[in-house]
Amino acid sequence: MFDLKLDHVSKRYFVDADEGSGQRWSWPVRQLFGKTRSEIWALRDVSFEIEEGESCGIVGHNGAGKSTILKLLSSITAPTSGEITIRGRLAAMIEIGSGFHPDLTGRENIYLNGSMLGMSRAEISRKVESIVEFAGVRKYVDVPIKRYSTGMSVRLGFSVAAHLEPDILLLDEVLAVGDVVFQAKCLDHMARLRDAGRTIVLISHDLAAVQRVCNRALLLQQGQVVMSGSPRTVIDHYQEMAFADQVAGIGESVAGRQTAECSSVVFVSADSQDTIRTGYPMIARLAYRASEHLEDVSFSISIYWPSGYLCVQLTTASSEPHLRVEPGSHVLEFRCPVLAIQPGLYRVDVSIESNGQYIDRRQRCSTLQVDPGKLVQGDFYMDHTWRMS
């Protein structure tokens, strides 16, 4: 039995043909003077079902149609054609904390925001202590919200919304809130809701969160569903689509042509295990091609949290003297005796520099999946060695 169903749903928007000029014309004026409008299809003939108790992530590049699906499911707008069926009580966690009043205390805003989200006063009173505890703002709960930091306000807003008890929960980028510890707390809460049989729809750029929370994923491209399957399979395909032809950020040599380029980066376990795990050795292999002899070259593999923060960098930049590169295809191998980053899905950038200038730079060209292992403390610098082959 499905909880959500989109049946051949399309959504069209109109844009003024002269909108780029900065002029705005009313519809009667456009009719009178022949001003025209162009149409944009944000969604075209989209059909999918989300089963009862299923957690489904929706991913895709900016402009793929994710926000339009969000608006349609939360009844902010209506489809141009097609039919949407929702069975059960749906709650959308969008714009967390946007209903807070700055002059009211945290406790008063819990009641205000909870009421706006559809909870009764009795229900809020029953949950208020749990909301405060989850947000971690007990010391300041009777202080006006305007005295809160941005992070505290967002944490409190998420905590209120997280205590809703709908049949279907619609999430829009709400897991990237607060600090790293609170993000993990939010993910754990979403996982508990999933395990309790709630139907969850997560629309997000945070691929690690999609993989952790969801048991199915949909990939959108240009307003259409191009793939549905397990989160890992869909994420891998999305990465291939997004980064296969990426050349943004690639520098040029002084001679005006690219003298070296990265061809692939792969990560493997160094202790004969099938998966890469926290606290265990790892090998990173960066393959590249050079068209001529190069001096003073450095290579880097940068590993980022999904939220965009640089977590670890493997680099030859500290080599004295810097490396010399000969023409041909080569592999640079980094060996990490202890992988000192926490479990999760990370984004990866690679680069080649010569004399302080980028020869090749590939952003978001791969991902690194790290499974749970030994507890370690991570840092920007992680012990590693390298060798050329």
C-alpha positions in Angstrom: 0.0 0.0 0.0 1.4 3.4 -1.0 1.4 6.5 1.1 2.4 8.9 -1.7 1.8 8.7 -5.4 2.6 11.0 -8.3 0.8 10.0 -11.5 2.1 11.7 -14.6 2.6 15.0 -12.8 3.9 18.1 -14.6 4.5 21.6 -13.4 4.8 24.6 -15.8 5.9 28.1 -14.9 5.8 31.2 -17.1 8.7 33.7 -17.4 8.5 37.1 -19.1 10.5 37.0 -22.4 12.0 40.4 -21.5 12.6 39.6 -17.8 16.4 39.9 -18.3 16.0 43.5 -19.2 14.8 44.4 -15.7 11.4 45.6 -16.9 8.2 44.3 -15.5 4.9 44.4 -17.4 1.5 43.6 -16.2 -0.5 40.9 -18.1 -2.9 43.5 -19.8 0.1 45.6 -20.9 1.8 42.6 -22.3 -1.3 41.8 -24.3 -1.7 45.4 -25.5 1.9 45.8 -26.6 2.6 42.2 -27.7 4.9 41.3 -24.8 5.3 37.5 -24.7 6.0 35.0 -22.0 8.1 31.8 -22.3 7.3 28.6 -20.4 9.5 26.5 -18.2 8.6 23.0 -17.3 10.0 22.3 -13.8 8.5 18.8 -13.9 7.5 16.7 -17.0 5.4 13.6 -16.7 6.8 12.4 -13.3 5.3 9.2 -11.9 6.4 7.3 -8.7 5.1 5.7 -5.6 6.4 5.7 -2.0 5.2 2.8 0.0 3.9 2.9 3.5 6.9 2.8 5.9 9.4 3.5 3.2 12.1 6.2 3.5 12.9 7.7 0.1 15.6 10.2 -0.8 15.2 12.5 -3.8 18.5 13.8 -5.2 19.6 15.8 -8.3 21.5 18.9 -9.3 20.1 22.4 -8.8 17.2 23.0 -11.1 16.4 19.3 -11.4 12.9 19.7 -9.9 13.4 18.7 -6.3 12.1 21.9 -4.8 9.1 21.7 -7.2 8.2 18.3 -5.8 8.6 19.6 -2.3 6.1 22.4 -3.1 3.6 20.1 -4.7 3.7 17.5 -1.8 3.3 20.2 0.8 0.5 21.9 -1.1 2.3 25.2 -1.6 1.5 25.0 -5.3 -0.6 22.7 -7.5 0.4 20.6 -10.5 -0.2 21.8 -14.0 -1.3 18.3 -15.0 -1.4 14.9 -13.4 -2.6 13.7 -10.0 -1.0 13.5 -6.5 -2.4 11.1 -3.9 -1.4 11.4 -0.2 -2.7 8.8 2.2 -2.3 9.8 5.8 -1.2 12.9 7.8 1.7 14.7 6.1 4.0 17.1 7.9 6.7 19.1 6.1 9.9 20.2 7.9 10.7 23.3 5.8 12.3 26.6 6.9 13.1 25.3 10.4 12.5 28.0 13.0 11.0 30.5 10.6 7.9 31.0 12.8 9.9 32.0 15.9 9.2 35.4 17.5 12.4 37.1 18.6 10.9 38.7 21.7 9.4 35.5 23.1 11.4 33.0 25.1 12.5 29.7 23.9 9.7 28.0 25.8 7.0 30.4 24.5 8.3 29.8 21.0 8.0 26.1 21.4 4.3 26.5 22.0 3.9 29.1 19.2 5.9 27.0 16.6 4.3 23.7 17.7 0.8 25.2 17.2 1.8 26.4 13.8 2.9 22.9 12.9 -0.4 21.5 13.9 0.2 20.2 17.5 -2.3 20.8 20.2 -1.3 22.7 23.4 -1.8 19.5 25.4 0.5 17.6 23.0 3.2 20.3 23.2 3.0 20.4 27.0 3.5 16.6 27.1 6.6 16.9 24.8 8.1 20.2 25.9 10.8 18.7 28.2 11.8 16.3 25.5 12.0 19.1 22.9 14.2 21.2 25.2 16.5 18.2 26.0 16.9 17.3 22.3 17.8 20.8 21.4 20.3 21.2 24.2 19.1 24.6 25.2 17.8 23.9 28.7 20.0 26.6 30.2 18.4 29.3 27.9 14.9 28.0 27.4 13.4 31.0 29.3 15.6 33.6 27.5 14.2 35.5 24.5 15.0 33.9 21.2 16.7 37.1 20.0 19.5 36.3 22.5 20.1 32.9 20.9 22.9 32.2 18.4 21.7 31.2 14.9 22.7 27.6 15.7 20.7 27.5 18.9 17.6 28.8 17.2 17.9 26.3 14.4 18.4 23.4 16.9 15.3 24.4 18.8 13.3 24.7 15.6 14.4 21.3 14.4 13.6 19.8 17.8 10.1 21.1 17.7 9.5 19.8 14.2 11.1 16.5 15.1 8.5 15.8 17.7 5.7 15.8 15.2 3.9 12.5 14.9 2.7 12.4 11.2 2.2 9.4 9.0 4.4 11.0 6.4 7.4 13.2 7.1 8.7 15.5 4.3 12.2 16.8 4.9 14.0 19.5 3.0 17.7 19.9 3.7 16.9 20.0 7.4 19.5 17.4 8.5 22.3 19.9 7.8 21.6 21.9 10.9 23.7 22.8 13.9 27.2 21.4 14.5 28.6 18.0 13.7 27.4 16.4 16.9 23.8 17.8 16.5 23.8 16.7 12.8 24.5 13.1 14.0 21.8 13.4 16.6 19.3 14.5 13.9 20.3 11.6 11.7 19.9 9.1 14.5 16.4 10.5 15.2 15.4 10.2 11.5 16.7 6.6 11.5 14.5 5.8 14.6 11.5 7.3 12.8 12.2 5.1 9.8 12.6 2.0 12.0 9.3 2.9 13.7 7.5 2.6 10.3 7.1 6.3 9.5 7.1 7.2 5.8 9.9 9.6 5.1 10.7 11.7 2.0 14.1 13.4 2.2 15.0 16.0 -0.5 18.6 16.8 -0.1 22.0 17.5 -1.5 23.5 15.7 1.5 24.2 12.3 -0.1 25.6 10.9 3.1 22.3 11.6 4.9 20.3 10.1 2.0 22.4 6.9 2.2 22.1 6.7 6.0 18.4 7.5 6.4 16.8 6.1 3.2 16.2 2.6 1.9 15.4 3.9 -1.6 16.4 6.9 -3.7 15.1 8.7 -6.8 17.4 10.7 -9.2 15.9 13.7 -10.9 17.3 15.4 -14.0 15.7 18.2 -15.9 12.3 17.6 -14.3 12.2 13.9 -14.9 12.9 10.8 -12.8 15.9 9.1 -14.5 16.6 6.4 -11.9 15.1 4.7 -8.9 16.9 2.1 -6.7 19.0 1.6 -3.7 20.7 4.8 -2.3 24.2 3.6 -3.0 23.4 2.7 -6.7 21.5 6.0 -7.3 24.3 8.0 -5.6 27.0 6.3 -7.7 25.1 7.0 -10.9 24.4 10.6 -9.9 28.2 11.1 -9.2 29.0 9.6 -12.6 26.5 11.9 -14.3 27.6 15.0 -12.4 31.4 14.6 -12.7 32.2 12.5 -15.8 32.7 15.6 -18.0 33.6 18.1 -15.4 36.4 20.4 -16.3 35.5 23.4 -14.1 38.5 24.7 -12.2 41.2 23.1 -14.5 44.1 25.4 -15.0 46.4 25.8 -18.1 50.1 25.6 -18.4 52.2 28.6 -19.4 52.3 27.2 -22.9 48.5 27.4 -23.1 47.7 23.7 -23.0 47.1 21.2 -20.2 50.4 19.3 -19.5 49.0 16.8 -16.9 45.6 15.6 -15.9 44.0 13.4 -13.3 42.3 10.3 -14.8 40.9 8.5 -11.7 41.0 8.3 -7.9 40.1 5.1 -6.0 40.2 4.1 -2.4 40.8 0.6 -1.1 41.3 -1.1 2.2 44.9 -1.9 3.1 44.2 -4.8 5.3 42.3 -7.1 2.9 38.9 -6.0 4.0 36.0 -5.5 1.7 35.2 -2.1 3.1 37.1 1.0 4.3 36.7 1.5 8.0 37.4 4.2 10.6 40.7 3.4 12.4 42.0 0.9 9.9 44.6 1.4 7.1 43.6 2.8 3.7 45.2 3.2 0.3 44.2 6.1 -2.1 45.4 5.7 -5.7 45.5 8.8 -7.9 46.0 8.0 -11.6 47.2 10.7 -13.9 48.7 11.4 -17.4 51.5 13.8 -18.3 52.3 15.0 -21.8 55.8 16.4 -20.9 58.4 16.6 -18.2 57.4 18.7 -15.3 59.3 20.1 -12.3 58.1 21.2 -8.9 54.8 19.2 -9.0 52.5 18.5 -6.1 49.4 16.2 -5.9 46.5 16.5 -3.5 43.4 14.5 -2.6 41.0 16.6 -0.5 38.3 14.8 1.5 35.2 16.9 2.5 32.3 16.5 4.8 29.0 16.5 2.8 28.3 20.0 4.3 31.4 21.3 2.5 34.1 21.5 5.3 37.5 20.1 4.5 38.1 17.1 6.7 41.4 15.7 5.5 44.0 16.4 2.8 46.4 13.8 1.4 49.2 15.7 -0.3 52.8 15.6 -1.5 53.2 19.3 -1.0 55.5 18.8 2.0 58.0 16.8 -0.2 61.4 18.5 -0.5 62.2 19.0 -3.3 58.8 18.8 -4.9 58.2 15.9 -7.3 59.4 15.6 -10.9 57.0 14.1 -13.4 57.9 12.3 -16.6 55.6 12.0 -19.7 53.2 9.0 -19.7 50.6 7.4 -17.5 51.4 7.0 -13.8 49.8 6.2 -10.4 50.5 8.0 -7.2 49.6 5.9 -4.1 48.9 7.4 -0.7 49.0 5.0 2.3 47.3 5.9 5.5 48.2 3.6 8.4 45.1 4.8 10.4 42.1 6.3 8.7 41.2 9.0 11.2 37.8 10.2 10.0 34.4 9.2 11.2 32.0 6.9 9.4 30.0 8.5 6.6 30.0 9.4 2.9 32.6 12.1 1.9 33.1 14.1 -1.3 36.5 14.1 -2.9 38.5 16.7 -4.9 41.8 16.1 -6.6 44.4 18.5 -8.0 47.8 18.7 -9.6 49.9 21.9 -9.1 53.2 23.0 -10.6 55.1 26.1 -9.5 52.2 27.2 -7.4 49.7 27.1 -10.2 46.9 24.5 -10.9 47.5 22.3 -13.9 44.4 20.2 -13.2 41.8 20.5 -10.6 38.7 18.2 -10.3 36.1 19.1 -7.8 33.5 16.6 -6.5 35.0 14.0 -8.8 34.5 11.0 -6.4 33.1 9.9 -3.1 34.6 8.0 -0.2 32.4 5.7 1.9 33.8 5.0 5.4 32.2 2.3 7.5 32.3 2.1 11.3 35.5 0.7 12.9 37.7 1.8 15.7 37.1 5.0 17.5 39.7 7.6 16.6 40.2 11.4 16.8 40.4 12.9 13.3 42.2 16.1 12.2 42.9 18.1 9.1 46.3 16.4 9.0 46.4 12.6 8.9 49.6 10.5 8.8 50.2 9.3 5.3 53.1 8.3 3.0 53.2 8.2 -0.8 55.0 6.6 -3.7 55.0 6.9 -7.5 54.7 4.1 -9.9 
